[in-house]
Amino acid sequence: MSSATRDPRRYLPLLLAALTMIGPFSIDAIFPGFPDIGRDFQVSAVGLQQLLSVYLMAYAVMSLFHGALSDAYGRKPVIVIAMAIYTAASIGAALAPSFAVLLGCRVLQGLSGGAGIVVGRAVVRDTMQGEEAQRMMSKVMMIFGIAPAIAPIVGAWLLGIDGWRGIFWALSAFTVALTLAVGYLLVESHPEERRTVFRPKPLLAGYGRIVRDRPFWPLAIAGSINFSGLFLYVASAPHLIRDLLHLGADGFPWLFVPVVTGMVTGAFVSGRVAGRVSAMRTVGWGYMAMLSSCALNLLLAVVLDAPRVPWSTLPLALYGLGVQLAFPTLTLLLLDRFPDQRGGVSSVQAFGSLAFTALVAGVLSPALSGNMLDLALGSTAMCLIGLGAWTWYTRIERRRVARATAVAVTSVPSQVERNEPG
């Protein structure tokens, strides 16, 4: 069966899940190798944290272009080329003779690693609608949610084989296989007749149209900052595991297993309630779970004389559940603001989200990871900002519905009058 006649949805969950796993593996798999990288290149803990921030900043900047490129040249070519570049960057990192070269390769990884998740969201919306799209997004995020738990375990295992360089060799092997799979199995979902022109002026004009849309902002803020409240703990993992919980390289599952369990459960529930429960209620459930997690984290940080497992990390399962309950709905609401520009919307949203996670990794994590109370306060603050943004969006929607209803009611008498015989 040729790619033109193959069902575009047949391999989509598996391919998109694998593509979105690149991000967590690029971040979490290298955590166990931080001490060895620091020792080999004589780099401090703050310097090592830049392996995350430069990756995320490059990821954020390029995410502005992945979607627009896919709108102009098609979804499939953009993903295949990006994965090939990521493979070359991973090989360069494995062979890096200095920390500066390693940082440069991390920048290249960031520039290419986001294509899968940014363009993948547009592929889902190209091929599916309504509750079917929500179920697909939930399936992808459920599979994707497993990656943060697996990544540090795989990273620790690879340390015993070829040290920290083996982690990057494994990433390169994974993306070689993924590039081949995408090239063969992914069906192009954005035909030529629907493509836009990739030029700076229309690109900037399109982004301007997006950012001038008032409901875009609360949806983008809520979707971005919800995960950042959880990512604060993920970015602080090396310090949290080794210095606060006093565990070794095999201790990362104590943090990541609760996080991933919650995320997978939330994605599963989101998929099950698609079409049965309103978007407002689904997102509301998500915030209830996140706020409950924040309250438990604050309580345990105050009550416990010292951080300990599993209590200090177990509440993060609730936060992960809440993030994944809300995320598919928030993403689809955002993409549906501009049906003819989904790649661009996904790019702008991804840029904002990743820019903030880079800030979390490079600034907030080093500042707040000294104790569990500061981490809990930082996470709670971000959750409350997200809740405020969602409340802002619901008020905008209520006003829009009220105006539409008023217009409909006032237009009925005039229509009746026009239809009356003279």
PyMOL commands that set and color helices and strands:
alter all, ss='L'
color gray80, all
select helices_A, chain A and resi 12-28+31-41+45-73+75-94+99-113+115-127+130-144+147-185+192-194+200-211+216-235+237-244+249-251+253-273+279-303+316-335+339-368+372-419
alter helices_A, ss='H'
color red, helices_A
deselect
rebuild
show_as cartoon
